[in-house]
Amino acid sequence: MEQMLSRQEASEAVQAHGWRYLLGTLRTSVRVGSLVQATGLAADAVAACGDEADRHLRVDVRPDRVVFTLQSSDRAAVTTRDVELARRISAAADRSGLPTEPEIRTAAPRSVQILEIAIDALDIAGIRPFWKAVLGYADEPGAEGPEAPLVDPVGQGPAIWFQQMDQARPQRNRIHFDICVPHDEAQRRLETALASGGRLVSATRAPAFWVLADLEGNEACITTWQGRDG
């Protein structure tokens, strides 16, 4: 029986296999030497998933790496099936001598991550249709309310979510980036951002998220799955 998993359950189930839990998905990366090698690995992963591939697996194939993402698409969540498929994909990659890894503390330019854009609004229901139309986005599966997040239906662009404002706040940016990183990457990313001229605005909700700002006050959040399960 396929069961939905909590954030912590999903994270613990796959961490030893080189995957990380990010925003309702499991994600890993495999470095390769050519596009031919990348497409071969992608084909092996699809074969390992079998008939479940279409409902769970997304693959980003590039000449230097393959990024795998698993999620039960009809639930927009991680289930026990996704964990099983992650283990199958890791086993297939290992047989090819290409280990799955989140690219934390490696020579990679960054770890696996997911980018979201947050829009602060007084009237979320009023502005949401505009953003849905102008971006060509769709409702997130299972979340179709007037204030629900929006997602790219082909999975290329960042998700958009809306944060309720209680009053107008002039002289403050109303759109900011959320960078969801592996829980064991967050501290390094935070330290790097601060060393690069950023400042810490708030850590009251850490490790769920840290609010940072650049020298002119434009904000961004480093987020993880931790601190969110009740």
Residue pairs with C-beta under 8 A, 6 or more apart in sequence:
1 80
2 72
2 79
2 80
2 81
3 79
3 80
4 72
4 75
4 77
4 78
4 79
5 13
5 77
5 78
5 79
5 80
5 83
6 229
7 21
7 225
7 226
7 228
7 229
8 225
8 229
10 21
10 26
10 78
10 82
10 83
11 20
11 21
11 183
11 225
13 83
14 20
14 21
14 26
14 83
14 86
14 87
17 28
17 86
17 87
17 90
17 100
18 28
18 90
18 99
18 100
18 101
18 102
19 26
19 27
19 28
19 70
19 86
19 90
19 100
19 102
20 26
20 27
20 28
20 102
20 111
20 112
20 182
20 183
21 78
21 182
21 183
21 225
22 112
22 113
22 114
22 180
22 181
22 182
22 225
23 114
23 116
23 159
23 180
23 225
24 71
24 76
24 77
24 78
25 69
25 70
25 71
25 78
25 114
26 69
26 70
26 71
26 78
26 82
26 83
26 86
27 67
27 68
27 69
27 70
27 102
27 112
27 114
28 67
28 68
28 86
28 89
28 90
28 100
28 101
28 102
28 112
29 65
29 66
29 67
29 68
29 100
29 101
29 102
29 103
29 108
29 112
30 41
30 65
30 66
30 67
30 68
30 93
30 98
30 99
30 100
30 101
31 64
31 65
31 98
31 101
31 103
31 108
32 38
32 41
32 63
32 64
32 65
32 66
32 98
33 64
34 63
35 61
35 62
35 63
37 98
38 61
38 62
38 63
38 64
38 65
38 66
39 61
40 96
41 66
41 92
41 93
41 96
41 98
42 59
42 61
42 66
44 92
44 93
44 95
44 96
45 53
45 57
45 59
45 66
45 68
45 89
45 92
45 93
46 53
46 57
46 59
47 92
48 85
48 88
48 89
48 91
48 92
49 56
49 57
49 85
49 88
49 89
52 81
52 85
55 72
55 73
55 74
56 70
56 71
56 72
56 73
56 81
56 82
56 85
57 68
57 69
57 70
57 85
57 89
58 68
58 69
58 70
58 71
58 155
59 66
59 67
59 68
59 69
60 66
60 67
60 69
67 112
68 86
68 89
68 100
70 78
70 82
70 85
70 86
70 89
71 77
71 78
71 82
72 78
72 79
72 81
72 82
73 141
74 141
75 141
75 142
76 140
76 141
76 142
76 143
89 100
90 99
90 100
93 99
93 100
94 100
102 111
102 112
102 182
102 185
103 110
103 111
103 112
104 111
104 182
104 184
104 185
104 188
105 188
111 181
111 182
111 185
111 189
112 182
113 179
113 180
113 181
113 182
113 185
114 158
114 159
114 179
114 180
115 158
115 177
115 178
115 179
115 180
116 158
116 159
116 160
116 161
116 177
116 178
116 180
117 158
117 159
117 160
117 161
117 175
117 176
117 177
117 178
118 160
118 161
118 162
118 163
118 175
118 176
118 177
118 178
118 221
119 127
119 131
119 160
119 161
119 162
119 163
119 174
119 175
120 162
120 163
120 164
120 165
120 169
120 174
120 175
120 176
121 127
121 162
121 163
121 164
121 165
121 174
122 164
122 165
122 167
122 168
124 146
124 147
124 162
124 164
125 146
125 147
127 162
128 146
128 147
128 148
128 150
128 162
131 137
131 150
131 160
132 138
132 139
132 150
135 150
135 152
135 157
135 160
136 152
136 153
137 150
137 151
137 152
137 153
137 157
137 160
138 150
138 151
138 152
138 153
139 148
139 150
139 151
140 148
140 149
140 150
140 151
140 159
143 149
147 162
147 164
149 159
149 160
149 161
149 162
150 159
150 160
150 161
151 159
151 160
152 158
152 159
161 178
172 217
173 217
173 218
173 219
176 218
176 219
176 220
176 221
177 220
177 221
178 209
178 220
178 221
178 223
179 189
179 220
179 221
179 222
179 223
180 223
180 224
180 225
181 189
181 222
181 223
181 224
182 224
183 207
183 224
183 225
183 226
186 207
186 210
186 222
186 224
189 222
190 200
190 210
190 212
190 222
193 212
193 220
193 222
194 200
194 212
197 214
197 215
198 212
198 213
198 214
198 215
199 212
199 213
199 215
200 210
200 211
200 212
201 211
201 212
201 213
201 219
202 210
202 211
203 210
203 211
205 227
206 227
207 224
207 226
207 227
208 223
208 224
208 226
208 227
208 228
209 221
209 222
209 223
209 224
210 221
210 222
211 219
211 220
211 221
212 219
212 220
212 221
212 222
213 219
213 220
214 220
